[in-house]
Amino acid sequence: LESAESKMKFLSSLPEWIYGTIGGNTPCIELRSKSDELFLLDCGTGLREFSVAGRQPESGHYNIFLSHFHWDHIQGFPFFGQSFSPNSKIDIYTPFANAEEYLERQSSLPYFPINACFESVKNQLSFHLMQEGTPIEIGGLKIECHRMFHPGDSYSYSFEEDGKRFIYSTDVELQTSDFDKNCSRNKFFENADVLVFDSQYTNPEAAKKVNWGHNSFSSAIDFASNWNIKNLYFFHHEPNYDDKKLDSILDAGNNYKKYKSNRNLNLYISREGQEIQL
């Protein structure tokens, strides 16, 4: 590798996983509407990074949608620095009626000092109960929720604006009924432009972990193909898989989809810092 050209040629031949990391934070996705309304999907450890380095709304207004209350989806909330500011207004949406109680118990003595407990942030928070089958509208987006199979339940969210639809669907273990096209509630997924979907396991691991509430990448492809999804993003990665393993799953997925009817389906691995425009 004597010349710059030969070095660049060598580097370009290396697999993508060598160049950087997919990331290790637990779930938190930032979504913005055409009018720049901010939505945060779950409050995993990624929320702290957003709090420190993310582009904050000038209005101080945040919309948070919680899929469920398992620890990896809320553990960033006590470290969301903006929640301590009296200038912040934080609207929290979830189908779980006891959401406020859950978050209060999370940030309590003796786990947090008195000045970091729920009492210090509750004046900035408003809680809104969502119901499946009843859409709401915020900032020009039509938003719906959809219950999926997961221990204790988990809810997917659909966000639609100008005919484009983004679906966030984490912590899902697909059931045969989810593929039923005669079931009207399943139309929730049909023809979505982007589906961020639980694809935690390989098939052998999924077979060992029935009823754990997560999904294999291949069944995620089956599901996306069944509902004519345009772009599928593998999400909620298995913590024991390294970047090389996750990269190999994407390769395996692209090989697997060749045998599906929806060959126009695009597959991606969700990565920290990744941006999608619709």
N, C-alpha and C positions, 0 to 999 in steps of 0.2 A: 504494500500500500504506500507507494512512494509519492504519488501525486494526489492533489486534492480531488481530482476527478475519480480516481480509483477508490479513494476513501468514501466519497459520496455514493458511489455505485455499491460498495460493500454495505454501507449503512442502510441504503434503500432496500437491500435484499433481506434485511433482518425482519423477523415477525413483529407485528405491531406491539405486542405485550412487552417487549424489551424497552421500548421508548419511554414508558411511564406506567403509572399505576391506575387501575380501574377505580380504586378508592376503598376506604374502609369505614366510612361513616354509616350510621343506620338511617332509615328513610326520612328524607325531607326534600320535597321538590318545590321549586319556585315556578309559578305560572303567572304570566302577565297578559292582560287583555289588550285589545287595540288602543284603548284609552289609557293604558298603563295602570289599570287597577291591579293590585297585587294580591295573589293567592298563594298560601303556603300549604302544601299537602303533607300532612303528618309532621311530627315534631321530634324526629330522631336527632342524633348527635350532629347531623348536618345543619340543624337550625343554629347551633352556636357559631359555626363558620359563616353562615349567612349574617348573623348578628354582628360579627366582627368585620367581615369583608364584603358583604353583599350591598347592592344598591338599595338604599332605604327610601321609602316613599316620602316625598316632601310633606304630605298631609299627616304623616304619622299613623296612617290607617292600615291595618293588616286584617286580611281574611284568612282564617285557618280552618282547614277541613281535616278532621281526624277519622281515619278508617276504623280504628279500634284503640284499645288502651293497653295492649301488651307493651312491656317496658321499652322495647327497641323503637317503638313509635312515639314515645312521649319523653324519653330520657333527656332530650335536649331542651325541653320547655323551661326547667328551672334556671337554665343558663342563657335564656333569651334576654339579653341585656335591655332591649327596648321595652320589655314588659314592665320594667321598674320606673319608666319615665311617665310622669303625670300627663305629658303631652301626647302619649300614645293612646290610640283607640283600637282595641283588638276584638274582633268579632270571631267567635269560635262556633263552627257548625259541625254537628254530628247527630246521627240517629240515636245515640245513647243518652237516655234521659238523665243519668246520674253523672254527666261529664264534669260538672263543677265540683262535685264531691270527690271524684277520683283525683282531679288535679290538686285539690286542697290537701288530700291525704298524702299525695306524692311529696309536696313541698311543706313538710311539717317537722317539728321537733321530734326526735333528736337528730334527724338526718340533715337538717339545714339550720344555720344560725337564725335567731329570731328575726333579724333584719332582712333575711332572704326567704322567709316563709311566704305562704300564699297571701297572707294579710297585706304584704307589701305591694302586691300586684293586682289584687282583685278589683280595685276601682277602675282599672283600665280594661277590664274584661267584660264582654257581654256574650251570653250563651244562647244559641239558637238550635232548636230541635228540628231536625229534618225527618221527613217521612218518605219512604219508598213510594213512587208513583205520583208524588207531588213536587213538580219542578219549582225552583225558585230562580230569580233573576238578580244578578249583581253586576253592575258596571257593563251592561249590555250582553252578559253571558247567561245562557240558560244552563242551569246546573241541576243534575239529578243524582240520586244515590240508588244503590242496588246491593241487596244483601247477598253475600256469597258464603260458601261452606268454609268455616274455620272454627276451631274451638273457641267458644264464646262469641262467635260471629265476627265478621269483618265486612265493611262496606266499600264498594267501588264507587267512583265518582266520574260522571260525564260532564264535560265543559264544552259548550257549543257556541260559536260566534260566526256569523256570516257564512253559514253552511259548512263550516269546518268543525270537526269534533275530536277532542282529546279525552282519552279515558285512562284514569289511574286505578289500577286494580291489583293491589298487593295482598299478600297473605290469603291465598286462595288454594283450595284443593278441589279441582274440578270433579264434578259428578256427571254421570251419564245424562241427567236431566238438563244440564247446562247446554247441551248440544241440540236440544229439541227445538226445531223450528216452528212447531205448532204451539209452543208456549209463548204467549204474548209478552211476558215480562223479559224473556231472553232477547227480545229485539233491542234491548238496551245497548247491546254490543254491535249490532249489524252496521256494516259499512263505515266503521270509525276510521278516521284518517290516521290516528296514532293510538296504539294501545300499549301502555306500560304495564307489564303483567308479571306476576309471580312465576319465576322459572328456576326455582332454587336447586332442583335436583337433576341428576342423571336418572335414567330409567331404573337401573338396579337399586339406587338409593331410595327412590320414590317407592319402590315395591317393599322395601324394608320399613318404611315410615308411613304406612297407611294411617289416616286420621290424625296426622301431625299438623295438617292444615296448610300444606304447601304442595307445589306442583313440579312436574318435570318439564324440561325445555321442549321435549317432543310433543307432549300433550298440549303445551301452550301453542305450538305450531298447528296442531290439529284443530284447536279451538279457533285460532285466528283465521285459518283457512275456511272453517265451517261458517264463520260470520263475515267473510269477505273484508277482513281488515287489510288496510294498505301497508301500514308500518308497525312492526312488532318490536318492542324493546324488552329484552330479558331483564328482569329486575328481582330484587330481594335475593342477592347472591348468597350461596352457601358460605358461611364464614370460614370453613376449613379449606375452601378452594383458593389456590393462589391465582395470579393473573394468567399464568400459562394455562392452567386448567380451564379458566373461564374463556380464554381465547379458543381453546380446543372445542368447547361446547358450542361456540358460535360457528366454527367450521363444521361441526357435526350437524348443527341445525340447518345450515345451508345445503348440506348433502341430503338431509332428510326431506327438506321441502321440495326437492325435485320430484318426489313421488306423490305430492299433494296436488289437488285440483287447482288451488290458488297459487300458481307459480309466480305470480306478480307480487306476492308478499315479500316485503323487504324486512330483513332481520338485522337487529343491532344489539350490542351489549350496552346496557346503561352504565355510564361512567360519570364520575364526579366532574363538575364543570361543563358538562355537555350541554349544548344549546340546540333546541329544535324550533324551527319557525314554521308556522302554518299560515 
